[in-house]
Amino acid sequence: DWMKRKFEKAKSMEEKARLLKEDLEAKRKQLEEEKVKLMQKLLLVIKEFQVLSISQNYAKLLESKISVINLHIKGSDPKTTESLRKTKERLEKMLKLVQETLKQP
């Protein structure tokens, strides 16, 4: 390759050392730039994971609340459970929205 030919044409050890150093510096710079790009990608993936994780935890919380309300509804007089039923319906709508969000790519 180009660097190898240049190295072989170098006349002194100092010139060869300088060429090797320049080549190593160029490679180091290239690797550093690649590292920065990979770190940026990693941060994006971490943020996406955090959003999904929070949404999953919120979905579990909603499911738990719905379950508790169901227990109250089953153990109560049907005449007194209207507000519980409305709350349950609202929570189920919220849960459906969160679950749909989690399904999106």
N, C-alpha and C positions, 0 to 999 in steps of 0.2 A: 504494500500500500504506500501511499504518499509519504507518510512519516518514516517508514522503514527505509525508503530510497534516500530521503533526506539525511537520515541518520548514517547510512552507509557512505554518503558523500562527504560527511563531516570529516575534517582533517585532524582536529585535535580532540583530546579527551574532554577539554573544557567545553568545546562546541557540542560534542555528543551529550555531555551532561546537561547543558543548557537546553538542547532539543528534547531530551527526555523529560526535563522539568516542565518545559512548555506543554508537552503532550499530556503529562500528568495533571497539570493545572487545568487544561482544557477539558479533560475527562472529569475532573473533580467538579468543575463548574457545571458541566452537563448533568452530572449526577445530582448536584445540589438543586438544579432547576427541576429535575424530575421528582426529587424528593418533595419540593414545595408543591408541585402539582398533585402528587399523591396525598399529601397532607390536606390539601383543599378538598379533594374528593372524599377523603376520610371524614372530614368535618361535616360535609353534606350528608353523608350516610349516617353519621351519628345523630345529626339533627332530625333526619327522617325517622330513625329508630326511636328517638325520644318522643316524637309526635305520635307514632304508632303505639308506643308503650303507654303513654298517658291516655290515649284513646281506649286502649284495651282495658286499662285499670278503671277508667270511667264506665265503660260498658259493664264490667263486673260489678261495680258499685250499683249501677242502675238495676242490674239483674237481682242483686241482693235486696234492694229496696222493694222491688216488685214482689219478690218472694215473701218478704215480711208483710207487706200489705195484703197479699193473698191469704196469709195465715189469719190476719185480723178480720178480713172479710168472712172467711169460713167460720170463724169463732164468734161472730157477732150477729146480732139481729139484723136481717135484711133491710129493715126499715131505717136503720141508722148508719148504713154503709155507703150512702150516696157520695159523700165527699171522698171517701176512700177509693171508690170506683173511678171517680173523676181524676184523682191523683194518679191512680194506677194507669189510666189511659194516657195521661200526659207523659208519665215515665216511659211507657211502652213506645210512644212516638219518638221520644228522645233517644231511646235505645236503638230503635230502627235506624234513625239518622246516623248515629255513631257507627253502627254495624255496616251501613252502606258506605260510609267514609273509609272504614277499614278495608273494605273489599276493593276500593279503587287502587289501580296500579301506581 
